[in-house]
């Protein structure tokens, strides 16, 4: 059993570093375990994407 997608929406109210250090690795771990097929992000300001890519 698995989810097709997990969507992180509008958690911009935490520090961007926390998203990079905690949220993304946790979701990747779930995906790598085969529990979810795709990861999605929505409701974020565009400024977060260059920050994440640079990490």
PDB file of N, CA, C, O and CB in Angstrom:
ATOM      1  N   UNK A   1       0.837  -1.181   0.000  1.00  0.00           N
ATOM      2  CA  UNK A   1       0.000   0.000   0.000  1.00  0.00           C
ATOM      3  C   UNK A   1       0.881   1.243   0.000  1.00  0.00           C
ATOM      4  O   UNK A   1       1.919   1.293   0.659  1.00  0.00           O
ATOM      5  CB  UNK A   1      -0.952  -0.001   1.212  1.00  0.00           C
ATOM      6  N   UNK A   2       0.445   2.227  -0.745  1.00  0.00           N
ATOM      7  CA  UNK A   2       1.183   3.485  -0.803  1.00  0.00           C
ATOM      8  C   UNK A   2       0.235   4.618  -1.189  1.00  0.00           C
ATOM      9  O   UNK A   2      -0.854   4.388  -1.713  1.00  0.00           O
ATOM     10  CB  UNK A   2       2.360   3.389  -1.809  1.00  0.00           C
ATOM     11  N   UNK A   3       0.672   5.833  -0.920  1.00  0.00           N
ATOM     12  CA  UNK A   3      -0.019   7.022  -1.405  1.00  0.00           C
ATOM     13  C   UNK A   3       0.566   7.377  -2.759  1.00  0.00           C
ATOM     14  O   UNK A   3       1.751   7.151  -3.004  1.00  0.00           O
ATOM     15  CB  UNK A   3       0.110   8.215  -0.401  1.00  0.00           C
ATOM     16  N   UNK A   4      -0.249   7.928  -3.635  1.00  0.00           N
ATOM     17  CA  UNK A   4       0.285   8.380  -4.915  1.00  0.00           C
ATOM     18  C   UNK A   4       1.101   9.659  -4.740  1.00  0.00           C
ATOM     19  O   UNK A   4       2.142   9.822  -5.377  1.00  0.00           O
ATOM     20  CB  UNK A   4      -0.852   8.609  -5.919  1.00  0.00           C
ATOM     21  N   UNK A   5       0.638  10.557  -3.890  1.00  0.00           N
ATOM     22  CA  UNK A   5       1.332  11.832  -3.706  1.00  0.00           C
ATOM     23  C   UNK A   5       1.182  12.315  -2.266  1.00  0.00           C
ATOM     24  O   UNK A   5       0.152  12.100  -1.626  1.00  0.00           O
ATOM     25  CB  UNK A   5       0.790  12.894  -4.688  1.00  0.00           C
ATOM     26  N   UNK A   6       2.217  12.963  -1.779  1.00  0.00           N
ATOM     27  CA  UNK A   6       2.139  13.674  -0.506  1.00  0.00           C
ATOM     28  C   UNK A   6       2.403  15.137  -0.835  1.00  0.00           C
ATOM     29  O   UNK A   6       3.375  15.454  -1.520  1.00  0.00           O
ATOM     30  CB  UNK A   6       3.174  13.107   0.569  1.00  0.00           C
ATOM     31  N   UNK A   7       1.553  16.018  -0.359  1.00  0.00           N
ATOM     32  CA  UNK A   7       1.622  17.432  -0.706  1.00  0.00           C
ATOM     33  C   UNK A   7       1.877  18.264   0.538  1.00  0.00           C
ATOM     34  O   UNK A   7       1.109  18.221   1.499  1.00  0.00           O
ATOM     35  CB  UNK A   7       0.330  17.887  -1.400  1.00  0.00           C
ATOM     36  N   UNK A   8       2.947  19.007   0.507  1.00  0.00           N
ATOM     37  CA  UNK A   8       3.255  19.955   1.582  1.00  0.00           C
ATOM     38  C   UNK A   8       2.725  21.308   1.143  1.00  0.00           C
ATOM     39  O   UNK A   8       3.188  21.870   0.150  1.00  0.00           O
ATOM     40  CB  UNK A   8       4.806  20.016   1.894  1.00  0.00           C
ATOM     41  N   UNK A   9       1.769  21.822   1.869  1.00  0.00           N
ATOM     42  CA  UNK A   9       1.132  23.072   1.470  1.00  0.00           C
ATOM     43  C   UNK A   9       1.257  24.118   2.561  1.00  0.00           C
ATOM     44  O   UNK A   9       0.904  23.886   3.717  1.00  0.00           O
ATOM     45  CB  UNK A   9      -0.335  22.841   1.134  1.00  0.00           C
ATOM     46  N   UNK A  10       1.763  25.266   2.170  1.00  0.00           N
ATOM     47  CA  UNK A  10       1.716  26.477   2.991  1.00  0.00           C
ATOM     48  C   UNK A  10       2.330  26.307   4.378  1.00  0.00           C
ATOM     49  O   UNK A  10       1.729  26.691   5.381  1.00  0.00           O
ATOM     50  CB  UNK A  10       0.297  26.925   3.136  1.00  0.00           C
ATOM     51  N   UNK A  11       3.531  25.731   4.429  1.00  0.00           N
ATOM     52  CA  UNK A  11       4.225  25.683   5.719  1.00  0.00           C
ATOM     53  C   UNK A  11       5.343  26.713   5.754  1.00  0.00           C
ATOM     54  O   UNK A  11       6.384  26.511   6.379  1.00  0.00           O
ATOM     55  CB  UNK A  11       4.789  24.273   5.984  1.00  0.00           C
ATOM     56  N   UNK A  12       5.095  27.842   5.052  1.00  0.00           N
ATOM     57  CA  UNK A  12       6.091  28.895   4.973  1.00  0.00           C
ATOM     58  C   UNK A  12       6.261  29.646   6.290  1.00  0.00           C
ATOM     59  O   UNK A  12       7.100  30.542   6.380  1.00  0.00           O
ATOM     60  CB  UNK A  12       5.723  29.861   3.885  1.00  0.00           C
ATOM     61  N   UNK A  13       5.497  29.305   7.292  1.00  0.00           N
ATOM     62  CA  UNK A  13       5.565  30.028   8.556  1.00  0.00           C
ATOM     63  C   UNK A  13       6.627  29.468   9.489  1.00  0.00           C
ATOM     64  O   UNK A  13       6.736  29.898  10.637  1.00  0.00           O
ATOM     65  CB  UNK A  13       4.225  29.994   9.240  1.00  0.00           C
ATOM     66  N   UNK A  14       7.404  28.521   9.006  1.00  0.00           N
ATOM     67  CA  UNK A  14       8.574  28.043   9.745  1.00  0.00           C
ATOM     68  C   UNK A  14       9.807  28.537   9.006  1.00  0.00           C
ATOM     69  O   UNK A  14       9.713  28.986   7.864  1.00  0.00           O
ATOM     70  CB  UNK A  14       8.579  26.471   9.884  1.00  0.00           C
ATOM     71  N   UNK A  15      10.945  28.456   9.645  1.00  0.00           N
ATOM     72  CA  UNK A  15      12.186  28.882   9.005  1.00  0.00           C
ATOM     73  C   UNK A  15      12.481  27.997   7.794  1.00  0.00           C
ATOM     74  O   UNK A  15      12.277  26.784   7.838  1.00  0.00           O
ATOM     75  CB  UNK A  15      13.360  28.836  10.010  1.00  0.00           C
ATOM     76  N   UNK A  16      12.961  28.610   6.720  1.00  0.00           N
ATOM     77  CA  UNK A  16      13.283  27.846   5.513  1.00  0.00           C
ATOM     78  C   UNK A  16      14.325  26.771   5.802  1.00  0.00           C
ATOM     79  O   UNK A  16      14.290  25.697   5.202  1.00  0.00           O
ATOM     80  CB  UNK A  16      13.788  28.780   4.409  1.00  0.00           C
ATOM     81  N   UNK A  17      15.243  27.050   6.707  1.00  0.00           N
ATOM     82  CA  UNK A  17      16.270  26.063   7.034  1.00  0.00           C
ATOM     83  C   UNK A  17      15.646  24.812   7.642  1.00  0.00           C
ATOM     84  O   UNK A  17      16.128  23.703   7.413  1.00  0.00           O
ATOM     85  CB  UNK A  17      17.302  26.663   7.998  1.00  0.00           C
ATOM     86  N   UNK A  18      14.578  24.986   8.416  1.00  0.00           N
ATOM     87  CA  UNK A  18      13.894  23.830   8.997  1.00  0.00           C
ATOM     88  C   UNK A  18      13.247  22.974   7.903  1.00  0.00           C
ATOM     89  O   UNK A  18      13.249  21.746   7.993  1.00  0.00           O
ATOM     90  CB  UNK A  18      12.828  24.291  10.013  1.00  0.00           C
ATOM     91  N   UNK A  19      12.705  23.612   6.888  1.00  0.00           N
ATOM     92  CA  UNK A  19      12.125  22.867   5.771  1.00  0.00           C
ATOM     93  C   UNK A  19      13.200  22.033   5.094  1.00  0.00           C
ATOM     94  O   UNK A  19      12.982  20.866   4.767  1.00  0.00           O
ATOM     95  CB  UNK A  19      11.464  23.824   4.754  1.00  0.00           C
ATOM     96  N   UNK A  20      14.375  22.649   4.883  1.00  0.00           N
ATOM     97  CA  UNK A  20      15.485  21.959   4.218  1.00  0.00           C
ATOM     98  C   UNK A  20      16.061  20.855   5.097  1.00  0.00           C
ATOM     99  O   UNK A  20      16.348  19.761   4.611  1.00  0.00           O
ATOM    100  CB  UNK A  20      16.584  22.955   3.847  1.00  0.00           C
ATOM    101  N   UNK A  21      16.233  21.134   6.386  1.00  0.00           N
ATOM    102  CA  UNK A  21      16.895  20.186   7.289  1.00  0.00           C
ATOM    103  C   UNK A  21      15.992  19.067   7.795  1.00  0.00           C
ATOM    104  O   UNK A  21      16.467  17.968   8.078  1.00  0.00           O
ATOM    105  CB  UNK A  21      17.451  20.922   8.458  1.00  0.00           C
ATOM    106  N   UNK A  22      14.694  19.337   7.910  1.00  0.00           N
ATOM    107  CA  UNK A  22      13.802  18.363   8.542  1.00  0.00           C
ATOM    108  C   UNK A  22      12.684  17.860   7.626  1.00  0.00           C
ATOM    109  O   UNK A  22      12.507  16.652   7.461  1.00  0.00           O
ATOM    110  CB  UNK A  22      13.193  18.971   9.769  1.00  0.00           C
ATOM    111  N   UNK A  23      11.942  18.780   7.038  1.00  0.00           N
ATOM    112  CA  UNK A  23      10.765  18.389   6.266  1.00  0.00           C
ATOM    113  C   UNK A  23      11.125  17.600   5.012  1.00  0.00           C
ATOM    114  O   UNK A  23      10.610  16.504   4.793  1.00  0.00           O
ATOM    115  CB  UNK A  23       9.971  19.615   5.883  1.00  0.00           C
ATOM    116  N   UNK A  24      12.001  18.154   4.198  1.00  0.00           N
ATOM    117  CA  UNK A  24      12.352  17.484   2.942  1.00  0.00           C
ATOM    118  C   UNK A  24      12.994  16.123   3.188  1.00  0.00           C
ATOM    119  O   UNK A  24      12.593  15.153   2.544  1.00  0.00           O
ATOM    120  CB  UNK A  24      13.297  18.360   2.123  1.00  0.00           C
ATOM    121  N   UNK A  25      13.975  16.000   4.091  1.00  0.00           N
ATOM    122  CA  UNK A  25      14.538  14.665   4.338  1.00  0.00           C
ATOM    123  C   UNK A  25      13.503  13.659   4.851  1.00  0.00           C
ATOM    124  O   UNK A  25      13.543  12.488   4.475  1.00  0.00           O
ATOM    125  CB  UNK A  25      15.673  14.768   5.335  1.00  0.00           C
ATOM    126  N   UNK A  26      12.585  14.104   5.702  1.00  0.00           N
ATOM    127  CA  UNK A  26      11.560  13.190   6.222  1.00  0.00           C
ATOM    128  C   UNK A  26      10.660  12.690   5.097  1.00  0.00           C
ATOM    129  O   UNK A  26      10.315  11.509   5.048  1.00  0.00           O
ATOM    130  CB  UNK A  26      10.714  13.886   7.307  1.00  0.00           C
ATOM    131  N   UNK A  27      10.286  13.581   4.206  1.00  0.00           N
ATOM    132  CA  UNK A  27       9.426  13.185   3.092  1.00  0.00           C
ATOM    133  C   UNK A  27      10.186  12.297   2.111  1.00  0.00           C
ATOM    134  O   UNK A  27       9.626  11.339   1.577  1.00  0.00           O
ATOM    135  CB  UNK A  27       8.877  14.425   2.370  1.00  0.00           C
ATOM    136  N   UNK A  28      11.451  12.609   1.872  1.00  0.00           N
ATOM    137  CA  UNK A  28      12.258  11.759   0.993  1.00  0.00           C
ATOM    138  C   UNK A  28      12.400  10.354   1.577  1.00  0.00           C
ATOM    139  O   UNK A  28      12.389   9.371   0.835  1.00  0.00           O
ATOM    140  CB  UNK A  28      13.649  12.383   0.768  1.00  0.00           C
ATOM    141  N   UNK A  29      12.531  10.255   2.882  1.00  0.00           N
ATOM    142  CA  UNK A  29      12.641   8.950   3.538  1.00  0.00           C
ATOM    143  C   UNK A  29      11.365   8.133   3.323  1.00  0.00           C
ATOM    144  O   UNK A  29      11.427   6.934   3.050  1.00  0.00           O
ATOM    145  CB  UNK A  29      12.919   9.123   5.050  1.00  0.00           C
ATOM    146  N   UNK A  30      10.226   8.780   3.445  1.00  0.00           N
ATOM    147  CA  UNK A  30       8.943   8.116   3.210  1.00  0.00           C
ATOM    148  C   UNK A  30       8.845   7.663   1.752  1.00  0.00           C
ATOM    149  O   UNK A  30       8.397   6.551   1.472  1.00  0.00           O
ATOM    150  CB  UNK A  30       7.766   9.060   3.564  1.00  0.00           C
ATOM    151  N   UNK A  31       9.264   8.528   0.828  1.00  0.00           N
ATOM    152  CA  UNK A  31       9.247   8.163  -0.594  1.00  0.00           C
ATOM    153  C   UNK A  31      10.201   7.003  -0.864  1.00  0.00           C
ATOM    154  O   UNK A  31       9.842   6.051  -1.557  1.00  0.00           O
ATOM    155  CB  UNK A  31       9.626   9.375  -1.469  1.00  0.00           C
ATOM    156  N   UNK A  32      11.410   7.080  -0.320  1.00  0.00           N
ATOM    157  CA  UNK A  32      12.399   6.028  -0.553  1.00  0.00           C
ATOM    158  C   UNK A  32      11.963   4.682   0.025  1.00  0.00           C
ATOM    159  O   UNK A  32      12.380   3.631  -0.463  1.00  0.00           O
ATOM    160  CB  UNK A  32      13.733   6.433   0.048  1.00  0.00           C
ATOM    161  N   UNK A  33      11.128   4.712   1.057  1.00  0.00           N
ATOM    162  CA  UNK A  33      10.602   3.480   1.644  1.00  0.00           C
ATOM    163  C   UNK A  33       9.445   2.910   0.821  1.00  0.00           C
ATOM    164  O   UNK A  33       8.924   1.840   1.134  1.00  0.00           O
ATOM    165  CB  UNK A  33      10.142   3.737   3.080  1.00  0.00           C
ATOM    166  N   UNK A  34       9.047   3.626  -0.228  1.00  0.00           N
ATOM    167  CA  UNK A  34       7.979   3.145  -1.094  1.00  0.00           C
ATOM    168  C   UNK A  34       6.584   3.423  -0.576  1.00  0.00           C
ATOM    169  O   UNK A  34       5.612   2.852  -1.072  1.00  0.00           O
ATOM    170  CB  UNK A  34       8.132   1.696  -1.303  1.00  0.00           C
ATOM    171  N   UNK A  35       6.473   4.291   0.415  1.00  0.00           N
ATOM    172  CA  UNK A  35       5.161   4.575   0.994  1.00  0.00           C
ATOM    173  C   UNK A  35       4.416   5.676   0.250  1.00  0.00           C
ATOM    174  O   UNK A  35       3.202   5.821   0.396  1.00  0.00           O
ATOM    175  CB  UNK A  35       5.312   4.962   2.443  1.00  0.00           C
ATOM    176  N   UNK A  36       5.141   6.445  -0.543  1.00  0.00           N
ATOM    177  CA  UNK A  36       4.534   7.489  -1.367  1.00  0.00           C
ATOM    178  C   UNK A  36       5.313   7.560  -2.678  1.00  0.00           C
ATOM    179  O   UNK A  36       6.532   7.388  -2.694  1.00  0.00           O
ATOM    180  CB  UNK A  36       4.531   8.882  -0.628  1.00  0.00           C
ATOM    181  N   UNK A  37       4.603   7.813  -3.773  1.00  0.00           N
ATOM    182  CA  UNK A  37       5.268   7.818  -5.082  1.00  0.00           C
ATOM    183  C   UNK A  37       5.822   9.185  -5.453  1.00  0.00           C
ATOM    184  O   UNK A  37       6.919   9.276  -6.003  1.00  0.00           O
ATOM    185  CB  UNK A  37       4.304   7.361  -6.153  1.00  0.00           C
ATOM    186  N   UNK A  38       5.085  10.243  -5.164  1.00  0.00           N
ATOM    187  CA  UNK A  38       5.489  11.584  -5.583  1.00  0.00           C
ATOM    188  C   UNK A  38       5.377  12.562  -4.422  1.00  0.00           C
ATOM    189  O   UNK A  38       4.564  12.391  -3.513  1.00  0.00           O
ATOM    190  CB  UNK A  38       4.634  12.064  -6.767  1.00  0.00           C
ATOM    191  N   UNK A  39       6.215  13.589  -4.478  1.00  0.00           N
ATOM    192  CA  UNK A  39       6.227  14.649  -3.476  1.00  0.00           C
ATOM    193  C   UNK A  39       5.831  15.944  -4.168  1.00  0.00           C
ATOM    194  O   UNK A  39       6.329  16.253  -5.251  1.00  0.00           O
ATOM    195  CB  UNK A  39       7.632  14.778  -2.788  1.00  0.00           C
ATOM    196  N   UNK A  40       4.938  16.698  -3.545  1.00  0.00           N
ATOM    197  CA  UNK A  40       4.534  17.988  -4.098  1.00  0.00           C
ATOM    198  C   UNK A  40       4.639  19.084  -3.058  1.00  0.00           C
ATOM    199  O   UNK A  40       4.520  18.839  -1.857  1.00  0.00           O
ATOM    200  CB  UNK A  40       3.113  17.918  -4.639  1.00  0.00           C
ATOM    201  N   UNK A  41       4.861  20.286  -3.536  1.00  0.00           N
ATOM    202  CA  UNK A  41       4.917  21.467  -2.677  1.00  0.00           C
ATOM    203  C   UNK A  41       4.036  22.535  -3.293  1.00  0.00           C
ATOM    204  O   UNK A  41       4.057  22.738  -4.507  1.00  0.00           O
ATOM    205  CB  UNK A  41       6.384  21.982  -2.497  1.00  0.00           C
ATOM    206  N   UNK A  42       3.258  23.222  -2.463  1.00  0.00           N
ATOM    207  CA  UNK A  42       2.431  24.317  -2.971  1.00  0.00           C
ATOM    208  C   UNK A  42       2.272  25.377  -1.893  1.00  0.00           C
ATOM    209  O   UNK A  42       2.481  25.129  -0.706  1.00  0.00           O
ATOM    210  CB  UNK A  42       1.046  23.799  -3.432  1.00  0.00           C
ATOM    211  N   UNK A  43       1.900  26.555  -2.342  1.00  0.00           N
ATOM    212  CA  UNK A  43       1.642  27.645  -1.412  1.00  0.00           C
ATOM    213  C   UNK A  43       2.889  28.272  -0.832  1.00  0.00           C
ATOM    214  O   UNK A  43       2.831  28.902   0.224  1.00  0.00           O
ATOM    215  CB  UNK A  43       0.793  27.161  -0.310  1.00  0.00           C
ATOM    216  N   UNK A  44       4.010  28.114  -1.498  1.00  0.00           N
ATOM    217  CA  UNK A  44       5.265  28.683  -1.013  1.00  0.00           C
ATOM    218  C   UNK A  44       5.609  29.921  -1.822  1.00  0.00           C
ATOM    219  O   UNK A  44       5.292  29.988  -3.010  1.00  0.00           O
ATOM    220  CB  UNK A  44       6.411  27.647  -1.091  1.00  0.00           C
ATOM    221  N   UNK A  45       6.250  30.898  -1.205  1.00  0.00           N
ATOM    222  CA  UNK A  45       6.738  32.028  -1.994  1.00  0.00           C
ATOM    223  C   UNK A  45       7.889  31.555  -2.885  1.00  0.00           C
ATOM    224  O   UNK A  45       8.627  30.641  -2.516  1.00  0.00           O
ATOM    225  CB  UNK A  45       7.198  33.202  -1.068  1.00  0.00           C
ATOM    226  N   UNK A  46       8.036  32.159  -4.022  1.00  0.00           N
ATOM    227  CA  UNK A  46       9.072  31.749  -4.979  1.00  0.00           C
ATOM    228  C   UNK A  46      10.475  31.841  -4.389  1.00  0.00           C
ATOM    229  O   UNK A  46      11.378  31.137  -4.840  1.00  0.00           O
ATOM    230  CB  UNK A  46       8.992  32.605  -6.232  1.00  0.00           C
ATOM    231  N   UNK A  47      10.673  32.702  -3.382  1.00  0.00           N
ATOM    232  CA  UNK A  47      12.015  32.873  -2.810  1.00  0.00           C
ATOM    233  C   UNK A  47      12.538  31.594  -2.163  1.00  0.00           C
ATOM    234  O   UNK A  47      13.749  31.443  -2.005  1.00  0.00           O
ATOM    235  CB  UNK A  47      12.003  33.993  -1.784  1.00  0.00           C
ATOM    236  N   UNK A  48      11.666  30.685  -1.791  1.00  0.00           N
ATOM    237  CA  UNK A  48      12.128  29.477  -1.109  1.00  0.00           C
ATOM    238  C   UNK A  48      12.819  28.503  -2.066  1.00  0.00           C
ATOM    239  O   UNK A  48      13.706  27.763  -1.641  1.00  0.00           O
ATOM    240  CB  UNK A  48      10.957  28.786  -0.427  1.00  0.00           C
ATOM    241  N   UNK A  49      12.441  28.484  -3.328  1.00  0.00           N
ATOM    242  CA  UNK A  49      12.987  27.485  -4.244  1.00  0.00           C
ATOM    243  C   UNK A  49      14.476  27.666  -4.524  1.00  0.00           C
ATOM    244  O   UNK A  49      15.207  26.676  -4.489  1.00  0.00           O
ATOM    245  CB  UNK A  49      12.232  27.526  -5.538  1.00  0.00           C
ATOM    246  N   UNK A  50      14.967  28.876  -4.799  1.00  0.00           N
ATOM    247  CA  UNK A  50      16.427  29.024  -4.931  1.00  0.00           C
ATOM    248  C   UNK A  50      17.156  28.659  -3.637  1.00  0.00           C
ATOM    249  O   UNK A  50      18.250  28.097  -3.678  1.00  0.00           O
ATOM    250  CB  UNK A  50      16.778  30.463  -5.332  1.00  0.00           C
ATOM    251  N   UNK A  51      16.558  28.973  -2.502  1.00  0.00           N
ATOM    252  CA  UNK A  51      17.162  28.633  -1.209  1.00  0.00           C
ATOM    253  C   UNK A  51      17.304  27.121  -1.075  1.00  0.00           C
ATOM    254  O   UNK A  51      18.357  26.631  -0.668  1.00  0.00           O
ATOM    255  CB  UNK A  51      16.316  29.198  -0.044  1.00  0.00           C
ATOM    256  N   UNK A  52      16.259  26.386  -1.413  1.00  0.00           N
ATOM    257  CA  UNK A  52      16.289  24.924  -1.309  1.00  0.00           C
ATOM    258  C   UNK A  52      17.297  24.334  -2.293  1.00  0.00           C
ATOM    259  O   UNK A  52      18.062  23.437  -1.941  1.00  0.00           O
ATOM    260  CB  UNK A  52      14.887  24.334  -1.567  1.00  0.00           C
ATOM    261  N   UNK A  53      17.294  24.831  -3.505  1.00  0.00           N
ATOM    262  CA  UNK A  53      18.224  24.316  -4.519  1.00  0.00           C
ATOM    263  C   UNK A  53      19.670  24.537  -4.087  1.00  0.00           C
ATOM    264  O   UNK A  53      20.521  23.676  -4.308  1.00  0.00           O
ATOM    265  CB  UNK A  53      17.971  24.992  -5.882  1.00  0.00           C
ATOM    266  N   UNK A  54      19.953  25.683  -3.473  1.00  0.00           N
ATOM    267  CA  UNK A  54      21.317  25.988  -3.023  1.00  0.00           C
ATOM    268  C   UNK A  54      21.762  25.102  -1.866  1.00  0.00           C
ATOM    269  O   UNK A  54      22.961  24.994  -1.609  1.00  0.00           O
ATOM    270  CB  UNK A  54      21.413  27.443  -2.611  1.00  0.00           C
ATOM    271  N   UNK A  55      20.841  24.477  -1.172  1.00  0.00           N
ATOM    272  CA  UNK A  55      21.185  23.629  -0.039  1.00  0.00           C
ATOM    273  C   UNK A  55      21.594  22.286  -0.556  1.00  0.00           C
ATOM    274  O   UNK A  55      21.930  21.399   0.229  1.00  0.00           O
ATOM    275  CB  UNK A  55      20.017  23.501   0.950  1.00  0.00           C
TER     276      UNK A  55
END
